[in-house]
Amino acid sequence: MRKWGSMLLAATLSIAALSACSPASDTAQAPDSESGSPAVSGGGTSRLDTIISRGKLICGVEGTIPGFSFVDSSGQYSGLDVDVCRAVAAAVFNTSENIDEKIEYRNLDSTERFPAIASGEVDMLSRNTTWTSSRDAAGGNGLEFAPTTFYDGQGMMVRRDSGITDLRGFEGKSVCVETGTTTELNLADRMRQLGVTYDEVKFQDADAVYAAYAEGRCEGATSDRSQLAARRTTLSDPENHILLEEVMSKEPLAPTTVNGDSRWFDVVKWVTYGLFQAEEFGITQATVQQQLTSDNPEVKRFLGVEGDLGTQLGLSNDFMVQVITTTGNYGEIYDRNVGEDSELKLDRGLNRLWTEGGLHYSPPFR
């Protein structure tokens, strides 16, 4: 037994020595594949430090989709994606006052978004971006995807009097589509699967897609169903356009950061989870201050009355108080921008909480 114990001790010491000499470690910095700048992996200077030092969060959005990210004639931003930017800024700067003064919004089209996040031009994307394996992979776009904020699927919009009732009706017809998107790829896959020969009319940005569709340059326009519903409201005759029932794909839309900076990614991730958890707890923009005196130990931890969950993230322990005061919980954000209190009135569907048959779910704040 003594001999076996001595052998085990020697083996353990040998492994420890080899690990110490290994070139790979949790704090090692590797060059970013897109920009050549160091990527933080558990140590070093994080994007979080840069944002706090700068005094502003630079958030990449789309800027032309009502209900998600839209800028009006006065320069005021609104939408579900915009509110995610606001929630993150409230957590980082520990304030709910004049939050837009702490954010610089950058409108990015589908070809600009990934170079912008890779180069560090923006700190994060909250821009109707679909989570896919190639975008997530280090050998692909090298992004980190926070929890999905909107579960969507690709659809098709046509004129009510077009006579087109399904995708097979596009035989020999044309579809307007934004290039550089999963939309473009999904459309090609689905039409090939159906054996439909069609003409693809490509544009670099969404504005051009819908302008061409409105002018009659194509029989259909395709994108995420939520975007189609939003864009239909901007047409001169929205009642004369319909969405086909067919859903071509799964489109989980999520905020993103660049790969390799776990400190910053953790902030974006847990702020997003916090929006879901606040709704599950029933904590709203109107009641958050009252909840500070709750006897529920889970609520106390969540709001920072007890524990140090915020400090572990590099934030104030009451960061979720600031977030909820700024934006409300996820349900409030949804209803205000795209749900029952909005012009779009989109059913929540999969975007309900898990307790109501949806897919939104937060791990424990513990």
C-alpha positions as CSV (number, residue, x, y, z in Angstrom):
1,M,0.0,0.0,0.0
2,R,2.9,2.4,0.9
3,K,4.6,1.6,-2.5
4,W,1.3,2.3,-4.4
5,G,0.8,5.6,-2.5
6,S,4.4,6.7,-3.3
7,M,3.9,5.9,-7.0
8,L,0.6,7.8,-7.1
9,L,2.2,10.9,-5.4
10,A,5.1,10.8,-7.9
11,A,2.7,10.6,-10.9
12,T,0.7,13.5,-9.5
13,L,3.8,15.7,-9.1
14,S,4.9,14.8,-12.7
15,I,1.6,15.8,-14.1
16,A,1.6,19.1,-12.2
17,A,5.1,19.8,-13.5
18,L,4.1,19.1,-17.1
19,S,1.0,21.3,-16.7
20,A,3.1,24.2,-15.4
21,C,5.4,24.0,-18.4
22,S,2.6,23.7,-21.0
23,P,2.3,26.6,-23.4
24,A,-1.5,26.6,-23.0
25,S,-3.1,28.1,-20.0
26,D,-6.4,29.8,-18.9
27,T,-4.8,33.2,-19.0
28,A,-2.8,32.8,-22.2
29,Q,-3.5,35.5,-24.9
30,A,-3.9,34.5,-28.5
31,P,-4.2,36.9,-31.4
32,D,-7.7,37.7,-32.6
33,S,-8.1,36.0,-36.0
34,E,-9.8,39.1,-37.5
35,S,-8.0,42.1,-36.0
36,G,-4.6,40.8,-34.8
37,S,-5.3,42.3,-31.3
38,P,-5.0,40.1,-28.2
39,A,-8.0,38.2,-27.1
40,V,-8.6,38.0,-23.4
41,S,-9.3,34.5,-22.0
42,G,-9.7,34.7,-18.3
43,G,-7.2,37.4,-17.7
44,G,-5.6,40.7,-18.9
45,T,-7.5,43.8,-20.0
46,S,-11.1,43.1,-20.9
47,R,-13.4,45.0,-23.2
48,L,-15.4,45.7,-20.0
49,D,-12.4,47.8,-18.6
50,T,-12.2,49.6,-21.9
51,I,-15.9,50.5,-21.9
52,I,-15.8,51.7,-18.3
53,S,-12.8,53.8,-19.0
54,R,-14.4,55.3,-22.2
55,G,-17.6,56.0,-20.4
56,K,-19.8,54.7,-23.3
57,L,-21.0,51.4,-24.6
58,I,-20.8,51.2,-28.4
59,C,-23.6,48.9,-29.5
60,G,-24.1,47.7,-33.0
61,V,-27.7,47.7,-34.2
62,E,-29.6,47.4,-37.5
63,G,-31.5,50.7,-37.1
64,T,-34.3,50.2,-39.7
65,I,-36.5,47.5,-38.2
66,P,-39.5,48.9,-36.3
67,G,-39.9,47.0,-33.0
68,F,-36.3,45.8,-32.9
69,S,-34.0,48.7,-33.7
70,F,-35.4,51.8,-35.3
71,V,-34.2,55.4,-35.3
72,D,-36.9,58.0,-35.8
73,S,-36.6,61.4,-37.5
74,S,-35.4,63.0,-34.2
75,G,-32.6,60.5,-33.8
76,Q,-34.3,58.6,-31.0
77,Y,-33.7,54.8,-31.0
78,S,-36.3,52.2,-29.9
79,G,-36.9,48.5,-30.1
80,L,-36.2,45.2,-28.4
81,D,-32.6,45.0,-29.6
82,V,-32.0,48.6,-28.5
83,D,-33.4,47.9,-25.0
84,V,-30.9,45.0,-24.7
85,C,-28.1,47.6,-25.3
86,R,-29.7,49.8,-22.6
87,A,-29.9,46.9,-20.2
88,V,-26.2,46.2,-20.6
89,A,-25.2,49.8,-20.3
90,A,-27.3,50.2,-17.1
91,A,-25.5,47.2,-15.6
92,V,-22.0,48.4,-16.6
93,F,-22.4,52.0,-15.5
94,N,-24.6,51.2,-12.5
95,T,-27.2,53.8,-13.4
96,S,-30.7,54.1,-14.8
97,E,-30.6,57.8,-15.5
98,N,-30.2,59.3,-18.9
99,I,-29.0,55.9,-20.1
100,D,-28.8,56.8,-23.8
101,E,-26.0,59.3,-22.9
102,K,-24.0,56.2,-22.0
103,I,-24.5,54.5,-25.3
104,E,-23.3,55.1,-28.9
105,Y,-25.5,53.2,-31.3
106,R,-23.9,52.2,-34.6
107,N,-26.2,51.2,-37.5
108,L,-24.6,48.2,-39.3
109,D,-25.9,46.4,-42.4
110,S,-25.4,42.6,-42.8
111,T,-22.0,43.0,-44.5
112,E,-20.7,45.5,-41.9
113,R,-21.7,43.8,-38.6
114,F,-19.1,41.0,-38.3
115,P,-16.0,43.1,-39.3
116,A,-17.2,45.8,-36.9
117,I,-17.3,43.4,-33.9
118,A,-14.1,41.6,-34.9
119,S,-12.1,44.9,-35.2
120,G,-13.4,46.3,-32.0
121,E,-15.3,49.1,-33.7
122,V,-18.3,48.1,-31.6
123,D,-18.4,46.4,-28.2
124,M,-21.3,44.2,-28.9
125,L,-24.0,43.5,-31.5
126,S,-27.7,43.5,-30.6
127,R,-28.7,43.4,-34.2
128,N,-31.2,40.6,-35.2
129,T,-28.2,38.2,-35.7
130,T,-28.9,34.5,-36.0
131,W,-26.8,32.1,-33.8
132,T,-25.2,29.5,-36.1
133,S,-22.3,27.1,-35.6
134,S,-20.1,28.8,-38.2
135,R,-20.6,32.2,-36.6
136,D,-19.9,30.8,-33.2
137,A,-16.9,28.8,-34.0
138,A,-13.3,30.1,-33.5
139,G,-12.6,29.0,-37.1
140,G,-15.6,30.9,-38.4
141,N,-16.7,34.4,-37.3
142,G,-15.4,33.8,-33.8
143,L,-18.4,35.2,-32.0
144,E,-19.8,34.5,-28.5
145,F,-23.6,34.4,-28.5
146,A,-25.5,35.5,-25.4
147,P,-28.9,33.9,-24.6
148,T,-31.4,34.2,-27.5
149,T,-33.6,37.2,-27.1
150,F,-36.0,36.4,-29.9
151,Y,-36.8,33.0,-31.4
152,D,-37.8,33.6,-35.0
153,G,-38.1,31.8,-38.3
154,Q,-37.7,32.8,-41.9
155,G,-40.8,33.7,-43.9
156,M,-42.0,35.2,-47.2
157,M,-44.1,38.3,-47.8
158,V,-46.1,38.6,-51.0
159,R,-48.9,40.8,-52.4
160,R,-52.3,39.7,-51.3
161,D,-53.5,39.6,-55.0
162,S,-50.4,37.8,-56.3
163,G,-52.1,34.4,-56.3
164,I,-49.0,32.9,-54.5
165,T,-50.0,30.7,-51.6
166,D,-46.8,28.8,-50.9
167,L,-43.2,28.6,-52.0
168,R,-43.9,26.4,-55.0
169,G,-45.8,29.4,-56.4
170,F,-42.4,31.1,-57.0
171,E,-41.6,28.9,-60.0
172,G,-40.2,31.3,-62.6
173,K,-40.7,34.3,-60.3
174,S,-38.3,36.5,-58.3
175,V,-37.5,37.1,-54.6
176,C,-35.8,40.1,-53.1
177,V,-33.2,39.1,-50.4
178,E,-30.5,40.7,-48.4
179,T,-27.1,39.3,-49.2
180,G,-24.6,38.1,-46.5
181,T,-27.4,36.7,-44.4
182,T,-28.7,33.3,-43.3
183,T,-31.9,34.3,-45.1
184,E,-30.1,34.1,-48.5
185,L,-28.7,30.7,-47.7
186,N,-31.9,29.3,-46.3
187,L,-33.9,30.4,-49.3
188,A,-31.5,28.7,-51.7
189,D,-31.7,25.5,-49.6
190,R,-35.4,25.4,-49.4
191,M,-36.1,26.2,-53.1
192,R,-33.6,23.5,-54.1
193,Q,-35.3,21.0,-51.8
194,L,-38.7,21.9,-53.4
195,G,-37.2,21.9,-57.0
196,V,-38.3,25.4,-57.6
197,T,-36.4,27.5,-60.1
198,Y,-36.6,31.2,-59.2
199,D,-34.7,34.5,-59.7
200,E,-32.8,35.9,-56.7
201,V,-32.6,39.7,-56.6
202,K,-29.9,40.5,-54.0
203,F,-29.3,43.7,-52.1
204,Q,-26.7,44.7,-49.5
205,D,-29.1,46.3,-47.0
206,A,-32.7,45.8,-45.9
207,D,-33.9,49.2,-47.0
208,A,-33.0,48.3,-50.6
209,V,-34.8,45.0,-50.3
210,Y,-38.1,46.5,-49.3
211,A,-37.8,49.5,-51.6
212,A,-37.4,47.0,-54.5
213,Y,-40.3,44.9,-53.3
214,A,-42.6,48.0,-53.0
215,E,-41.6,49.0,-56.5
216,G,-42.7,45.6,-57.8
217,R,-39.2,44.4,-58.9
218,C,-39.8,41.1,-57.2
219,E,-42.9,39.0,-56.4
220,G,-41.7,38.3,-52.8
221,A,-39.5,39.5,-50.1
222,T,-37.9,37.1,-47.6
223,S,-36.4,37.6,-44.1
224,D,-37.2,36.7,-40.5
225,R,-40.9,36.7,-40.0
226,S,-40.6,39.3,-37.3
227,Q,-38.8,41.6,-39.7
228,L,-41.3,41.1,-42.4
229,A,-44.1,41.9,-40.0
230,A,-42.3,45.1,-38.9
231,R,-41.4,46.2,-42.5
232,R,-45.0,45.6,-43.7
233,T,-46.1,48.4,-41.4
234,T,-43.8,50.8,-43.3
235,L,-45.4,50.1,-46.7
236,S,-47.8,52.6,-48.1
237,D,-50.5,49.8,-48.3
238,P,-49.7,47.3,-45.6
239,E,-53.2,45.7,-45.8
240,N,-52.4,44.6,-49.3
241,H,-49.5,42.4,-48.3
242,I,-49.5,39.0,-46.4
243,L,-47.0,36.6,-44.9
244,L,-47.1,33.0,-46.2
245,E,-47.7,30.4,-43.5
246,E,-44.5,28.4,-44.3
247,V,-41.6,28.8,-42.0
248,M,-38.3,28.0,-43.7
249,S,-35.8,27.9,-40.8
250,K,-35.0,28.3,-37.1
251,E,-33.6,31.8,-36.4
252,P,-32.5,32.2,-32.8
253,L,-31.6,35.9,-32.6
254,A,-29.1,36.8,-29.9
255,P,-26.7,39.5,-28.8
256,T,-23.0,38.8,-29.5
257,T,-19.5,39.7,-28.4
258,V,-16.2,38.7,-29.8
259,N,-14.7,35.4,-28.8
260,G,-12.0,35.1,-26.2
261,D,-13.1,37.8,-23.6
262,S,-15.0,35.8,-21.0
263,R,-15.3,38.7,-18.5
264,W,-17.2,40.9,-21.0
265,F,-19.2,38.0,-22.4
266,D,-20.3,37.0,-18.9
267,V,-21.7,40.5,-18.3
268,V,-23.7,40.5,-21.5
269,K,-24.8,36.9,-20.9
270,W,-26.0,37.4,-17.3
271,V,-27.7,40.7,-17.9
272,T,-29.7,39.0,-20.6
273,Y,-30.5,36.0,-18.4
274,G,-31.5,38.6,-15.7
275,L,-34.2,40.0,-17.9
276,F,-35.8,36.5,-18.1
277,Q,-35.3,35.9,-14.4
278,A,-36.9,39.2,-13.5
279,E,-40.0,38.3,-15.4
280,E,-40.1,34.9,-13.8
281,F,-39.9,36.5,-10.3
282,G,-42.6,39.0,-11.3
283,I,-40.3,41.9,-10.8
284,T,-41.2,44.9,-13.0
285,Q,-40.0,48.4,-13.7
286,A,-42.8,49.6,-11.4
287,T,-42.2,47.2,-8.5
288,V,-38.4,46.7,-8.4
289,Q,-37.8,49.1,-5.5
290,Q,-40.5,47.4,-3.4
291,Q,-38.9,44.0,-4.1
292,L,-35.7,45.2,-2.3
293,T,-37.5,44.4,1.0
294,S,-38.6,40.9,-0.2
295,D,-38.2,38.0,2.3
296,N,-37.4,35.6,-0.6
297,P,-33.7,34.7,-0.4
298,E,-33.5,34.2,-4.2
299,V,-34.9,37.6,-4.9
300,K,-32.4,39.1,-2.3
301,R,-29.5,37.6,-4.1
302,F,-30.8,38.5,-7.5
303,L,-31.2,42.2,-6.6
304,G,-27.9,42.3,-4.7
305,V,-29.4,42.8,-1.2
306,E,-27.4,39.7,-0.2
307,G,-24.4,38.0,-1.7
308,D,-21.8,39.3,-4.1
309,L,-23.0,38.0,-7.5
310,G,-22.4,41.4,-9.1
311,T,-18.9,41.8,-7.8
312,Q,-18.0,38.4,-9.3
313,L,-19.0,39.8,-12.7
314,G,-17.1,43.1,-12.2
315,L,-20.3,45.0,-11.6
316,S,-22.2,46.5,-8.7
317,N,-24.1,43.9,-6.6
318,D,-27.4,45.7,-7.4
319,F,-26.8,45.8,-11.2
320,M,-30.1,44.1,-11.9
321,V,-31.9,46.8,-10.0
322,Q,-30.5,49.3,-12.4
323,V,-31.3,47.1,-15.4
324,I,-34.9,46.6,-14.4
325,T,-35.4,50.2,-13.5
326,T,-34.1,51.1,-17.0
327,T,-35.9,48.7,-19.2
328,G,-38.2,46.5,-17.2
329,N,-38.1,42.7,-17.4
330,Y,-38.1,40.7,-20.7
331,G,-41.9,40.5,-20.8
332,E,-42.2,44.3,-20.5
333,I,-39.5,44.8,-23.2
334,Y,-41.3,42.4,-25.6
335,D,-44.8,43.8,-25.1
336,R,-43.7,47.4,-25.4
337,N,-41.7,46.8,-28.6
338,V,-43.2,43.9,-30.6
339,G,-46.1,42.5,-28.5
340,E,-49.6,43.4,-27.4
341,D,-48.7,47.0,-26.5
342,S,-47.0,47.7,-29.9
343,E,-48.2,48.2,-33.4
344,L,-46.8,44.8,-34.5
345,K,-48.7,42.8,-31.8
346,L,-46.6,39.7,-32.4
347,D,-47.7,36.6,-30.4
348,R,-45.0,35.6,-28.0
349,G,-45.0,32.0,-29.0
350,L,-41.6,30.4,-28.3
351,N,-40.6,33.7,-26.7
352,R,-42.7,33.0,-23.6
353,L,-40.9,31.9,-20.4
354,W,-40.4,28.2,-19.9
355,T,-43.0,28.2,-17.2
356,E,-45.6,29.2,-19.9
357,G,-44.5,26.8,-22.6
358,G,-41.8,29.0,-24.2
359,L,-38.1,28.6,-24.5
360,H,-36.8,31.5,-22.3
361,Y,-35.0,30.2,-19.2
362,S,-32.4,31.5,-16.9
363,P,-29.9,29.4,-14.9
364,P,-29.9,30.1,-11.2
365,F,-28.5,33.4,-9.8
366,R,-26.6,31.7,-7.0
